[in-house]
Amino acid sequence: MTDHKPRLIVFAYSCAPGQGSEPGAGWGVVNALAEVAQVNVLVGARHGPAISEWQRTAPADAPTFTVVAEPRLEPYMKWHRIPRFLVYLQWLRAARKAAERLIDSGTYDGTAHVTFSAYWLPTPATDLGLPSIWGPVGGAVSTPPALWKCLGPIGLLQEGLDNTAVRLMEALPGSRRTARQATVRILQNNETLARLPAEARSNSRVLNHALFTECPPMADEEDGRYVLWVSPMESRKGPRLAIEAVAKTTGETRLVMVGDGPQRRSLQRLAERLGVAGRITFTGWITRPEAVAYMRGATTILFTGLREEGGLALAEALNSARRLIVLDHGGAGAIARRAIDPARVALIPPGSPDDVSTAIAAAIETHMAAPPPEVVPLLDKTAAVAELADSIRTAVKSKG
C-alpha cells in the first residue's frame, strides 16, 4: 500500500447509521474501510435522508456518499427476498454506470462490494478493471439436518425453496465470474468459503461483517438474574430451543424473550405445556435502547439461530454482556469464536433438538452459578480493521 490512503469505490446498496440488520452491517464495514482508505460509497436512495442527516455533524475525513436511485417498483417488491433481489440487480446496473463516471473523472485504486453480499449474486465491482475486495460475503449457511425438526412444516418448506434458489443462482455465469475475478475475497463464515469454486478460494479470509458493528455507549446495569433471548420469533431463529432449555434447568431460571413474530403464540403455548410460563417474559418489540438495557442486565444471553450468516445483535452482546451461549453454526459461531475471553462464551455444537436444549440448559446453570464477571467488550474491532486493511493492501498491491 502506498503512503497515502488508497481510493476505493464501494458498492453498499444497504447502508445507514443507527440501524440493525443489513443497513447497520453495511454502515459498520463502510466506516471500517474509511479508517484505512478514502472511500466513495454508492448507496441506495432510500438511505439518502438518514445519511444526509448524519453528514451534518460528520468529521472531515468521513466517507463520501453517492446516492444511486432505485427502480420505481422498489417500494412494492419487499414481500419476499426474490423480488427484492431482482430490484437490487436493477440497482446494480445503475450503480455500475455511476462507478464508471467516477472512474472517468478521477483516479481510484480499487473497488469494494460490501452489501448485499451473497456469494450467489454478481457485482460489477469485480468487472471495472480495478483491483477488487469482494465482501464480507455470505449466503451459504443452512439449518443443520439434525435441527430440521425445529423448523416445522412451513419452515422446512421455506428452507428447501431457499436452498434450491441459492443453488440455481450460484450456477449463473455472472455469479461464478464475480467469485473468480475478485482480487481479494472476504467471507462471512466457513460455510460460504466452502461453496466458492475451487479456483476462487485463494486470497480469501473469513471476517464476518458483524465484527465492525458500531456499538453505542452503554450504562452499567446490575445482574438481573435472567437469561435473555433477542430475535424475531421465527422458526429459523430457534426460539423453541430456548424455552425447552429453560424447562430443563433446575431452580427458577427466568427467561426474557425480546421480539415478536409468527411463532409467538405457539411459543407461549409451549411454555404453558412445559410448565414454565410463569418464568418466561415475552416483551414484544421494544426500542433498541430498551433491548440494550436488557442485554446489560442479563446474566447470560442466548443465541439459537439455526442459519445465521452474521449477527449484529450477537456482536452487540459480545460488547456488553456478562456471558453468552451460542449455537456454534454459521456466522454466529464465526463471530463468537473471535471472543477475547472464550471462558465467557459457551459454544453449543449442533445436534438433535433434545441434545442442543440439554447442552444449553447445562450452560445456563453454569452461568447462573458463577459470580458475575467484569463486563468488558469481548470483540477486538481494531484487530478486525487491521485484517481489512491487509485485504486492501493485498488488492491494491496487485495493481502494480
Beta strands, then each sheet from edge to edge (+ up, - down):
strand 1: 7-12
strand 2: 38-44
strand 3: 64-68
strand 4: 110-115
strand 5: 132-137
strand 6: 184-187
strand 7: 204-206
strand 8: 227-230
strand 9: 255-258
strand 10: 280-284
strand 11: 300-303
strand 12: 324-327
strand 13: 345-348
sheet 1: 3+ 2+ 1+ 4+ 5+ 6+ 7+
sheet 2: 10+ 9+ 8+ 11+ 12+ 13+
end
